[in-house]
Amino acid sequence: MGPPRKRSRLRRWLFGSAWATLAFAVLLAAAGLWLLGTASGARFALERALALAGGTVGAVEGRLVGPLSVGTLEISTAELRVRAERVSLDWSPLRLAGSEVRVQRLHAASLRIDTAASGEPAREPASLVLPVRLFVEQAGVDVLRVGTIGVDGGVELREVSAKLAADEAAWIVGDAQAETPLGRATASGTLGARRPFRLDARGELAGTRNGAAYRARVEAKGLLAQFEATLAGSEGGLTGTGAASIGIFSADPVRKLSLELDGVDLAGFLAAPRTKLAVVAELAPEPGALLAGPVKIANADAGPIDRQRLPITAASARLVIAKDRIEAKSLALSFTGGGRAEGRAAWSGGKLDAKLAVKDADLLVWHSALRATKLSGDVSAVASAETQSFGVALAEPRFEIRGEATIAKGILTVERARLARGTAFAETKGRLALGGAREFSVDGRVERLDPAEFANVPSGDLNAVFAASGRLAGNTAGEADVQVAKSRFAGLAAEGRVRFSAEGARITKTETDIALGATRLAASGALGKAGDVLAVKLASPDLAPLGKAFGVALGGSVAVDATVAGAFSALSGRVSVDAKDLALPGALRVAAAKGAFELSPGEAGSASGRLYLRGISRKGEKDAWVEKGSVVVEGTRASHEVRVAADFPERLGLRALFDGGLVAGARLPEWRGRLSFLESTGRAPLALAAPAALFVSTERIELGEARLTGDPGEIRIALLRWTPKGLETRGSVDAVDVRAVRRILDLQAAVGSNLVLDGAWDIRLAETLDGFVALQRKSGDLRVGEPRQALGLETLAARVEAAAGRVKASLEMRGKQAGRWQAEASASVRRGAEGWELSPVAPLEGRFTVDVPELAWMAGWIGPEARAGGRLRGEGTLAGTVRDPTWRGRVEATGLKLREPALSGEVADGTIIVVLADREARLERFTLSAPGSPRRKPRARSPRRSARQPERLPRKARSISARARAGSPSRRAAIR
């Protein structure tokens, strides 16, 4: 056997290369598995990819093949800044083998996109074709913010979601939705992926602003470079149509615009007064102008500014928009009350030039506190990039208003502002920096001025000098000095001085000593920082003249002596009050109030005090609501008790105990604790079943879950929260005994009851009234009349619902004897001078139905041996307004039977029909038939008897008709 043959070099190379290739393939596969299948691989891939774009990545969990979660993603370049938080991705990477990217879910908690500002128009892309097909089944962002680098603000969208698909032919967006500052937006459409990029999209914007719903539909069709957009508004808050021709890659993208809108409320979209605008505009290109045409605006909800309205009823102009100028020619404004202004306004080359001639302007229609006027004159403005100047020269026979102001180098200078009537005047001048710290200074004087000549205030003779200075931005600060000498206001002598300085929220120094009549206020010191002390004294032997001077119902005597110290988050000090025969706003009266409280500094500082009240009532009422009451505080700042007691007439009483403490370090005083004990005695015995959490501050008062039990039943309060914006409460009641409620309210009625009710409520009081109150029968019955007759109740339910100020009430009752009764009505509520009230002019709607199949149970009201029968049916509708309601309906009682042996009378068959029409109730038919009487047609009416002959009622009255008009003394009746 010879020596082994050596392998050839070729075989060795091939064999070695195969192993190397296999090893390389294994390493490549391992690297791929690491990249695609591990969190560290996903992080490595994302970090390298984002680094190429100038970005970074935060915490990574999951795999590239999905699902994948990323804490943060950031890209920051000179042109683009993107930050995404809590990003999650679930997709199918194996689809890449078929040139397809399919994403099941892509979501980000927040996404911020900022781009660099550019004056250049966007450029049309060469192509939008992707190298792969794209399908995104669900994409969403909780909060999306889009803005400009270096500029505050931007646009914020919430709850953004969409579906997306793209191939070599087109991009398709479906079911896109977002909550925008203007309302809920939805959109869908297609965009071609190749030139000329055909566009076909539609969307909708819907919402509610100031109680009015609006809905606007938008469509865009054409080419991406030039398409037609249409608008259709509906639902009252915004109605009408609009159309525009848009070229988004042009320096002047709007080529044509037409609008015809109604019901536009600026307050729903801007920080502006409320309006109801009808806008008509027709703008089209013309020689020398990109767009030009007439614009007309009518305001159907004009009013004074202090009522959040604009006193402008109409505006019109010919608007010209050119490349380097915007001009309003033939500008005309019409004011409430008949005043008007005419002129022009133009913006060209960075300069504004406007001038208006005012005629018969009434200041009363601008603010209801001012007096009626007929001012005429000129208002002008000339502005360039460097300097802007403004002038006012208005006069009427009684007085004149003149002023000049300029803006230059970022400073507003009021050179003169003067209000004069004869030798009496008020004048001022000042400066305000429009940037930086916004420093200001102002001074002026008032001599022999009667404010009643210009405003709806008491007359007087004012003489004063004043000065103020400070800064409005950053760490705000300022000081003011007002000296009042030998003046009168509302018939009271006025004199004194107010010197005041502040920095931020802190009062750095005040020296105030001012008197109005017999009332004197003195204050000195500082407040808002540790070591500050402010002393305040108020003394008035009679508050009535002071209240009259300011239009507030006040009366009685009061003396307050207080010393307050420290920072606002840890105030300390003492206060004492002694008042008698107090008259307060809301017709409230307090016979006497006396007490003193002391709060020492530090967490362990004492908190103690007592306040005693006597005789709380309303003006004109003989009996007091509260005969006497007291508030007692004992403990420390951090832990103390507050005991409240009140005694009401007829031996009713209330006792409550609060325990808790002041929150250390709070910006403003806050109290956190609980309502530990609450009990009422007398006709309404109720008690708190368990302590309830309580929070009190100037910005929020909130009571946690609380349960009250007692004779009336059980009351569960799930939430009771007050803020300056409104009140919110919800809860339920269980086993409420109507007898106990009647006893508590001291109600006397011909109704007996063992009825027990359940109920619930959820109410929100803010700008509008929203929520519901519901009650329903749990057990028991009602007994009505004399003697009492049971209704045999099976169902009794009442519900009141409110949405955006529209209230709907419904009532349903069913019973064995009562039959079935249903009623509902709706009206609008609003805030009035005395609180919430029904709008007297808003539409009123309602309806009712009644069906009592058998009236036999009513025989008990007639006599012990009486018999009765018949059926009651009816229906009707309610319309009109609260001020002028109208009815339409019909009520019928048929098959009436009545037998009463004691009265020797019997009715075998009877019919009563009442018709409701407008504001009339008309008795259409009244027939009663005795037993055995044949039915006959009505005979001709017999001649009227002589007035001297006695009138006898026939034994059988075939028909009786009657008519009565509501609100009228006239009555008519006839017997046949």
Solvent accessible surface area in square Angstrom, and as a share of the most:
residue,aa,sasa,rsa
1,M,244,1.09
2,G,54,0.52
3,P,127,0.80
4,P,126,0.80
5,R,229,0.84
6,K,183,0.77
7,R,130,0.47
8,S,54,0.35
9,R,195,0.71
10,L,117,0.58
11,R,150,0.55
12,R,123,0.45
13,W,162,0.57
14,L,95,0.47
15,F,112,0.47
16,G,37,0.36
17,S,35,0.22
18,A,59,0.46
19,W,147,0.51
20,A,61,0.47
21,T,85,0.49
22,L,98,0.49
23,A,53,0.41
24,F,132,0.55
25,A,48,0.38
26,V,87,0.50
27,L,121,0.60
28,L,110,0.55
29,A,57,0.44
30,A,51,0.40
31,A,45,0.35
32,G,25,0.24
33,L,129,0.64
34,W,101,0.35
35,L,54,0.27
36,L,79,0.39
37,G,30,0.29
38,T,50,0.29
39,A,43,0.33
40,S,64,0.41
41,G,0,0.00
42,A,0,0.00
43,R,89,0.32
44,F,81,0.34
45,A,27,0.21
46,L,36,0.18
47,E,53,0.24
48,R,129,0.47
49,A,61,0.47
50,L,24,0.12
51,A,63,0.49
52,L,165,0.82
53,A,47,0.36
54,G,42,0.41
55,G,9,0.09
56,T,89,0.51
57,V,16,0.09
58,G,19,0.18
59,A,71,0.55
60,V,18,0.11
61,E,120,0.54
62,G,31,0.29
63,R,105,0.38
64,L,32,0.16
65,V,39,0.23
66,G,5,0.05
67,P,91,0.57
68,L,10,0.05
69,S,50,0.32
70,V,8,0.04
71,G,28,0.26
72,T,37,0.22
73,L,41,0.20
74,E,65,0.29
75,I,38,0.20
76,S,72,0.46
77,T,59,0.34
78,A,88,0.68
79,E,119,0.53
80,L,64,0.32
81,R,119,0.44
82,V,32,0.18
83,R,91,0.33
84,A,8,0.07
85,E,49,0.22
86,R,163,0.59
87,V,19,0.11
88,S,26,0.17
89,L,42,0.21
90,D,58,0.30
91,W,46,0.16
92,S,30,0.19
93,P,24,0.15
94,L,161,0.80
95,R,114,0.42
96,L,84,0.42
97,A,102,0.79
98,G,42,0.41
99,S,56,0.36
100,E,15,0.07
101,V,30,0.17
102,R,50,0.18
103,V,12,0.07
104,Q,59,0.26
105,R,98,0.36
106,L,72,0.36
107,H,44,0.20
108,A,8,0.06
109,A,9,0.07
110,S,21,0.14
111,L,38,0.19
112,R,77,0.28
113,I,50,0.25
114,D,18,0.10
115,T,64,0.37
116,A,34,0.26
117,A,85,0.66
118,S,86,0.55
119,G,86,0.82
120,E,140,0.63
121,P,55,0.34
122,A,66,0.51
123,R,224,0.82
124,E,57,0.26
125,P,43,0.27
126,A,83,0.64
127,S,59,0.38
128,L,51,0.25
129,V,47,0.27
130,L,56,0.28
131,P,125,0.79
132,V,43,0.25
133,R,103,0.37
134,L,29,0.14
135,F,63,0.26
136,V,13,0.08
137,E,76,0.34
138,Q,102,0.45
139,A,25,0.20
140,G,14,0.14
141,V,23,0.13
142,D,64,0.33
143,V,18,0.10
144,L,26,0.13
145,R,82,0.30
146,V,66,0.38
147,G,11,0.10
148,T,44,0.26
149,I,38,0.19
150,G,81,0.78
151,V,89,0.51
152,D,139,0.72
153,G,58,0.56
154,G,56,0.54
155,V,84,0.48
156,E,54,0.24
157,L,41,0.20
158,R,112,0.41
159,E,108,0.49
160,V,32,0.18
161,S,40,0.26
162,A,29,0.22
163,K,109,0.46
164,L,51,0.25
165,A,23,0.18
166,A,3,0.02
167,D,55,0.29
168,E,110,0.50
169,A,68,0.53
170,A,24,0.19
171,W,59,0.21
172,I,87,0.44
173,V,55,0.32
174,G,22,0.21
175,D,80,0.41
176,A,19,0.15
177,Q,54,0.24
178,A,10,0.08
179,E,65,0.29
180,T,30,0.18
181,P,81,0.51
182,L,69,0.34
183,G,12,0.12
184,R,73,0.27
185,A,27,0.21
186,T,51,0.30
187,A,49,0.38
188,S,40,0.26
189,G,11,0.11
190,T,57,0.33
191,L,37,0.19
192,G,14,0.14
193,A,0,0.00
194,R,135,0.49
195,R,140,0.51
196,P,63,0.40
197,F,0,0.00
198,R,163,0.59
199,L,30,0.15
200,D,53,0.27
201,A,29,0.22
202,R,106,0.39
203,G,22,0.21
204,E,46,0.20
205,L,41,0.20
206,A,18,0.14
207,G,25,0.24
208,T,81,0.47
209,R,70,0.25
210,N,69,0.35
211,G,39,0.37
212,A,42,0.33
213,A,42,0.33
214,Y,5,0.02
215,R,69,0.25
216,A,6,0.04
217,R,115,0.42
218,V,65,0.38
219,E,73,0.33
220,A,16,0.12
221,K,104,0.44
222,G,32,0.30
223,L,57,0.29
224,L,25,0.13
225,A,37,0.28
226,Q,63,0.28
227,F,24,0.10
228,E,96,0.43
229,A,20,0.16
230,T,67,0.39
231,L,42,0.21
232,A,45,0.35
233,G,12,0.11
234,S,35,0.22
235,E,86,0.38
236,G,51,0.49
237,G,9,0.09
238,L,24,0.12
239,T,43,0.25
240,G,24,0.23
241,T,79,0.46
242,G,9,0.09
243,A,42,0.33
244,A,15,0.11
245,S,11,0.07
246,I,30,0.15
247,G,1,0.01
248,I,67,0.34
249,F,44,0.18
250,S,30,0.19
251,A,76,0.59
252,D,46,0.24
253,P,58,0.36
254,V,56,0.32
255,R,98,0.36
256,K,100,0.42
257,L,47,0.23
258,S,24,0.16
259,L,46,0.23
260,E,109,0.49
261,L,24,0.12
262,D,71,0.37
263,G,7,0.07
264,V,19,0.11
265,D,18,0.10
266,L,53,0.26
267,A,28,0.22
268,G,2,0.02
269,F,60,0.25
270,L,117,0.58
271,A,119,0.92
272,A,34,0.26
273,P,40,0.25
274,R,81,0.29
275,T,5,0.03
276,K,105,0.44
277,L,20,0.10
278,A,34,0.27
279,V,22,0.13
280,V,74,0.42
281,A,6,0.05
282,E,94,0.42
283,L,7,0.04
284,A,39,0.30
285,P,82,0.52
286,E,65,0.29
287,P,136,0.86
288,G,67,0.65
289,A,12,0.10
290,L,60,0.30
291,L,11,0.06
292,A,7,0.05
293,G,3,0.03
294,P,69,0.43
295,V,27,0.16
296,K,126,0.53
297,I,57,0.29
298,A,50,0.39
299,N,14,0.07
300,A,86,0.66
301,D,43,0.22
302,A,34,0.26
303,G,8,0.08
304,P,21,0.13
305,I,83,0.42
306,D,49,0.25
307,R,149,0.54
308,Q,112,0.50
309,R,58,0.21
310,L,48,0.24
311,P,0,0.00
312,I,42,0.21
313,T,47,0.27
314,A,38,0.29
315,A,22,0.17
316,S,41,0.27
317,A,18,0.14
318,R,95,0.35
319,L,45,0.22
320,V,5,0.03
321,I,45,0.23
322,A,11,0.09
323,K,173,0.73
324,D,99,0.51
325,R,81,0.30
326,I,83,0.42
327,E,35,0.16
328,A,17,0.14
329,K,81,0.34
330,S,91,0.59
331,L,34,0.17
332,A,34,0.27
333,L,31,0.16
334,S,46,0.30
335,F,18,0.08
336,T,45,0.26
337,G,63,0.61
338,G,56,0.54
339,G,2,0.02
340,R,108,0.39
341,A,1,0.00
342,E,98,0.44
343,G,24,0.24
344,R,108,0.40
345,A,24,0.19
346,A,22,0.17
347,W,122,0.43
348,S,49,0.32
349,G,75,0.72
350,G,25,0.24
351,K,90,0.38
352,L,55,0.28
353,D,47,0.24
354,A,18,0.14
355,K,100,0.42
356,L,35,0.17
357,A,56,0.44
358,V,16,0.09
359,K,93,0.39
360,D,43,0.22
361,A,8,0.06
362,D,22,0.12
363,L,42,0.21
364,L,70,0.35
365,V,22,0.13
366,W,70,0.25
367,H,70,0.31
368,S,36,0.23
369,A,40,0.31
370,L,52,0.26
371,R,86,0.31
372,A,56,0.43
373,T,9,0.05
374,K,129,0.55
375,L,0,0.00
376,S,37,0.24
377,G,24,0.23
378,D,61,0.32
379,V,52,0.30
380,S,38,0.24
381,A,15,0.12
382,V,63,0.36
383,A,6,0.05
384,S,31,0.20
385,A,85,0.66
386,E,126,0.57
387,T,61,0.35
388,Q,36,0.16
389,S,42,0.27
390,F,73,0.30
391,G,18,0.17
392,V,51,0.29
393,A,35,0.27
394,L,23,0.11
395,A,40,0.31
396,E,26,0.12
397,P,139,0.87
398,R,91,0.33
399,F,9,0.04
400,E,57,0.26
401,I,46,0.23
402,R,94,0.34
403,G,13,0.12
404,E,67,0.30
405,A,17,0.13
406,T,34,0.20
407,I,37,0.19
408,A,39,0.30
409,K,198,0.84
410,G,38,0.37
411,I,50,0.25
412,L,44,0.22
413,T,34,0.20
414,V,46,0.26
415,E,93,0.42
416,R,94,0.34
417,A,36,0.28
418,R,67,0.24
419,L,43,0.22
420,A,10,0.08
421,R,99,0.36
422,G,75,0.72
423,T,104,0.60
424,A,15,0.12
425,F,24,0.10
426,A,25,0.19
427,E,53,0.24
428,T,43,0.25
429,K,109,0.46
430,G,15,0.15
431,R,126,0.46
432,L,36,0.18
433,A,26,0.20
434,L,79,0.39
435,G,44,0.42
436,G,74,0.71
437,A,42,0.33
438,R,94,0.34
439,E,108,0.48
440,F,50,0.21
441,S,47,0.30
442,V,49,0.28
443,D,58,0.30
444,G,13,0.13
445,R,96,0.35
446,V,23,0.14
447,E,38,0.17
448,R,118,0.43
449,L,15,0.07
450,D,40,0.20
451,P,23,0.14
452,A,16,0.13
453,E,45,0.20
454,F,19,0.08
455,A,19,0.15
456,N,93,0.48
457,V,53,0.31
458,P,46,0.29
459,S,64,0.41
460,G,16,0.16
461,D,63,0.33
462,L,52,0.26
463,N,37,0.19
464,A,21,0.16
465,V,56,0.32
466,F,62,0.26
467,A,48,0.37
468,A,27,0.21
469,S,39,0.25
470,G,21,0.20
471,R,77,0.28
472,L,85,0.42
473,A,27,0.21
474,G,78,0.75
475,N,84,0.43
476,T,55,0.32
477,A,23,0.18
478,G,23,0.22
479,E,106,0.47
480,A,36,0.28
481,D,35,0.18
482,V,53,0.30
483,Q,71,0.32
484,V,30,0.17
485,A,55,0.43
486,K,179,0.76
487,S,3,0.02
488,R,120,0.44
489,F,32,0.13
490,A,30,0.23
491,G,50,0.48
492,L,31,0.16
493,A,57,0.44
494,A,13,0.10
495,E,102,0.46
496,G,19,0.18
497,R,89,0.33
498,V,48,0.27
499,R,113,0.41
500,F,84,0.35
501,S,23,0.15
502,A,24,0.19
503,E,72,0.32
504,G,41,0.40
505,A,86,0.67
506,R,66,0.24
507,I,38,0.19
508,T,38,0.22
509,K,118,0.50
510,T,9,0.05
511,E,78,0.35
512,T,18,0.10
513,D,62,0.32
514,I,51,0.26
515,A,18,0.14
516,L,27,0.13
517,G,31,0.30
518,A,70,0.54
519,T,11,0.07
520,R,124,0.45
521,L,68,0.34
522,A,38,0.29
523,A,17,0.14
524,S,46,0.30
525,G,25,0.24
526,A,13,0.10
527,L,14,0.07
528,G,17,0.16
529,K,115,0.49
530,A,87,0.68
531,G,74,0.71
532,D,14,0.07
533,V,79,0.45
534,L,18,0.09
535,A,44,0.34
536,V,38,0.22
537,K,120,0.51
538,L,54,0.27
539,A,53,0.41
540,S,4,0.03
541,P,91,0.57
542,D,65,0.33
543,L,14,0.07
544,A,44,0.34
545,P,52,0.33
546,L,37,0.18
547,G,0,0.00
548,K,166,0.70
549,A,1,0.01
550,F,128,0.53
551,G,71,0.68
552,V,63,0.36
553,A,63,0.48
554,L,50,0.25
555,G,8,0.07
556,G,17,0.16
557,S,36,0.23
558,V,20,0.11
559,A,51,0.39
560,V,40,0.23
561,D,47,0.25
562,A,11,0.08
563,T,34,0.20
564,V,42,0.24
565,A,22,0.17
566,G,11,0.10
567,A,29,0.23
568,F,49,0.20
569,S,35,0.22
570,A,49,0.38
571,L,40,0.20
572,S,12,0.08
573,G,23,0.22
574,R,115,0.42
575,V,58,0.33
576,S,44,0.28
577,V,43,0.25
578,D,55,0.28
579,A,2,0.02
580,K,120,0.51
581,D,105,0.54
582,L,21,0.11
583,A,12,0.09
584,L,54,0.27
585,P,77,0.48
586,G,56,0.54
587,A,30,0.24
588,L,53,0.26
589,R,65,0.24
590,V,13,0.07
591,A,31,0.24
592,A,22,0.17
593,A,10,0.08
594,K,128,0.54
595,G,12,0.11
596,A,53,0.41
597,F,62,0.26
598,E,95,0.43
599,L,44,0.22
600,S,29,0.19
601,P,99,0.62
602,G,46,0.44
603,E,94,0.42
604,A,90,0.70
605,G,11,0.10
606,S,52,0.33
607,A,5,0.04
608,S,45,0.29
609,G,9,0.09
610,R,106,0.39
611,L,39,0.19
612,Y,117,0.44
613,L,45,0.22
614,R,137,0.50
615,G,16,0.15
616,I,30,0.15
617,S,17,0.11
618,R,93,0.34
619,K,137,0.58
620,G,83,0.79
621,E,83,0.37
622,K,202,0.86
623,D,98,0.51
624,A,26,0.20
625,W,114,0.40
626,V,21,0.12
627,E,86,0.38
628,K,122,0.52
629,G,12,0.11
630,S,24,0.16
631,V,40,0.23
632,V,26,0.15
633,V,22,0.12
634,E,86,0.38
635,G,35,0.34
636,T,46,0.27
637,R,15,0.05
638,A,46,0.36
639,S,77,0.50
640,H,16,0.07
641,E,65,0.29
642,V,27,0.15
643,R,121,0.44
644,V,45,0.26
645,A,28,0.22
646,A,15,0.11
647,D,35,0.18
648,F,56,0.23
649,P,41,0.26
650,E,119,0.53
651,R,226,0.83
652,L,42,0.21
653,G,8,0.08
654,L,58,0.29
655,R,95,0.35
656,A,10,0.08
657,L,30,0.15
658,F,48,0.20
659,D,35,0.18
660,G,16,0.16
661,G,7,0.07
662,L,46,0.23
663,V,47,0.27
664,A,69,0.54
665,G,70,0.67
666,A,12,0.09
667,R,166,0.61
668,L,57,0.28
669,P,56,0.35
670,E,46,0.21
671,W,30,0.11
672,R,135,0.49
673,G,21,0.20
674,R,109,0.40
675,L,14,0.07
676,S,25,0.16
677,F,89,0.37
678,L,41,0.21
679,E,62,0.28
680,S,24,0.16
681,T,64,0.37
682,G,44,0.42
683,R,63,0.23
684,A,23,0.18
685,P,43,0.27
686,L,37,0.18
687,A,37,0.29
688,L,23,0.11
689,A,48,0.37
690,A,57,0.44
691,P,69,0.44
692,A,2,0.02
693,A,66,0.51
694,L,23,0.11
695,F,15,0.06
696,V,53,0.30
697,S,16,0.10
698,T,83,0.48
699,E,92,0.41
700,R,77,0.28
701,I,72,0.36
702,E,35,0.16
703,L,21,0.10
704,G,20,0.19
705,E,137,0.62
706,A,9,0.07
707,R,103,0.38
708,L,22,0.11
709,T,46,0.27
710,G,37,0.35
711,D,80,0.41
712,P,13,0.08
713,G,10,0.10
714,E,28,0.13
715,I,45,0.23
716,R,103,0.38
717,I,29,0.15
718,A,46,0.36
719,L,12,0.06
720,L,66,0.33
721,R,72,0.26
722,W,99,0.35
723,T,35,0.20
724,P,95,0.60
725,K,175,0.74
726,G,17,0.17
727,L,60,0.30
728,E,44,0.20
729,T,19,0.11
730,R,98,0.36
731,G,13,0.12
732,S,31,0.20
733,V,26,0.15
734,D,38,0.20
735,A,41,0.31
736,V,22,0.12
737,D,30,0.16
738,V,28,0.16
739,R,123,0.45
740,A,5,0.04
741,V,49,0.28
742,R,56,0.21
743,R,107,0.39
744,I,41,0.21
745,L,105,0.52
746,D,85,0.44
747,L,91,0.45
748,Q,157,0.70
749,A,57,0.44
750,A,66,0.51
751,V,49,0.28
752,G,4,0.04
753,S,3,0.02
754,N,62,0.32
755,L,4,0.02
756,V,29,0.17
757,L,24,0.12
758,D,33,0.17
759,G,6,0.06
760,A,36,0.28
761,W,45,0.16
762,D,34,0.18
763,I,43,0.22
764,R,96,0.35
765,L,41,0.20
766,A,42,0.32
767,E,158,0.71
768,T,38,0.22
769,L,32,0.16
770,D,36,0.18
771,G,13,0.12
772,F,55,0.23
773,V,61,0.35
774,A,12,0.09
775,L,70,0.35
776,Q,75,0.33
777,R,71,0.26
778,K,103,0.44
779,S,51,0.33
780,G,18,0.18
781,D,25,0.13
782,L,31,0.16
783,R,86,0.31
784,V,32,0.19
785,G,20,0.19
786,E,130,0.58
787,P,72,0.45
788,R,94,0.34
789,Q,36,0.16
790,A,49,0.38
791,L,15,0.07
792,G,16,0.15
793,L,8,0.04
794,E,92,0.41
795,T,35,0.20
796,L,29,0.14
797,A,36,0.28
798,A,40,0.31
799,R,92,0.33
800,V,65,0.37
801,E,74,0.33
802,A,14,0.11
803,A,66,0.51
804,A,46,0.36
805,G,8,0.08
806,R,74,0.27
807,V,21,0.12
808,K,95,0.40
809,A,40,0.31
810,S,44,0.28
811,L,83,0.41
812,E,42,0.19
813,M,32,0.14
814,R,87,0.32
815,G,10,0.09
816,K,158,0.67
817,Q,60,0.27
818,A,3,0.02
819,G,9,0.09
820,R,108,0.40
821,W,96,0.34
822,Q,53,0.23
823,A,42,0.32
824,E,50,0.22
825,A,38,0.29
826,S,16,0.11
827,A,9,0.07
828,S,25,0.16
829,V,24,0.14
830,R,104,0.38
831,R,137,0.50
832,G,24,0.23
833,A,110,0.85
834,E,170,0.76
835,G,30,0.29
836,W,72,0.25
837,E,68,0.30
838,L,91,0.45
839,S,11,0.07
840,P,29,0.18
841,V,90,0.52
842,A,18,0.14
843,P,84,0.53
844,L,22,0.11
845,E,100,0.45
846,G,13,0.13
847,R,115,0.42
848,F,41,0.17
849,T,47,0.27
850,V,12,0.07
851,D,46,0.24
852,V,2,0.01
853,P,78,0.49
854,E,87,0.39
855,L,14,0.07
856,A,45,0.35
857,W,43,0.15
858,M,56,0.25
859,A,12,0.10
860,G,26,0.25
861,W,92,0.32
862,I,74,0.38
863,G,14,0.13
864,P,140,0.88
865,E,110,0.49
866,A,4,0.03
867,R,151,0.55
868,A,23,0.18
869,G,10,0.09
870,G,12,0.11
871,R,88,0.32
872,L,35,0.17
873,R,102,0.37
874,G,12,0.11
875,E,108,0.49
876,G,7,0.07
877,T,72,0.42
878,L,24,0.12
879,A,50,0.39
880,G,33,0.32
881,T,35,0.20
882,V,55,0.32
883,R,162,0.59
884,D,76,0.39
885,P,33,0.21
886,T,39,0.23
887,W,97,0.34
888,R,125,0.46
889,G,18,0.18
890,R,92,0.33
891,V,41,0.24
892,E,39,0.17
893,A,14,0.11
894,T,37,0.21
895,G,29,0.28
896,L,29,0.14
897,K,110,0.47
898,L,66,0.33
899,R,114,0.42
900,E,10,0.05
901,P,54,0.34
902,A,90,0.70
903,L,134,0.66
904,S,107,0.69
905,G,39,0.38
906,E,80,0.36
907,V,26,0.15
908,A,37,0.29
909,D,38,0.20
910,G,2,0.02
911,T,19,0.11
912,I,47,0.24
913,I,14,0.07
914,V,43,0.25
915,V,22,0.13
916,L,36,0.18
917,A,36,0.28
918,D,69,0.36
919,R,132,0.48
920,E,26,0.12
921,A,48,0.37
922,R,76,0.28
923,L,40,0.20
924,E,66,0.30
925,R,112,0.41
926,F,49,0.20
927,T,22,0.13
928,L,60,0.30
929,S,32,0.21
930,A,36,0.28
931,P,69,0.43
932,G,83,0.80
933,S,34,0.22
934,P,89,0.56
935,R,191,0.70
936,R,132,0.48
937,K,176,0.75
938,P,113,0.71
939,R,168,0.61
940,A,99,0.77
941,R,170,0.62
942,S,85,0.55
943,P,122,0.77
944,R,217,0.79
945,R,124,0.45
946,S,63,0.40
947,A,111,0.86
948,R,230,0.84
949,Q,97,0.43
950,P,109,0.68
951,E,136,0.61
952,R,190,0.69
953,L,120,0.60
954,P,72,0.45
955,R,244,0.89
956,K,40,0.17
957,A,17,0.13
958,R,44,0.16
959,S,32,0.21
960,I,40,0.20
961,S,34,0.22
962,A,29,0.23
963,R,90,0.33
964,A,37,0.29
965,R,131,0.48
966,A,65,0.50
967,G,91,0.87
968,S,28,0.18
969,P,129,0.81
970,S,69,0.45
971,R,160,0.58
972,R,161,0.59
973,A,84,0.65
974,A,25,0.19
975,I,100,0.51
976,R,123,0.45
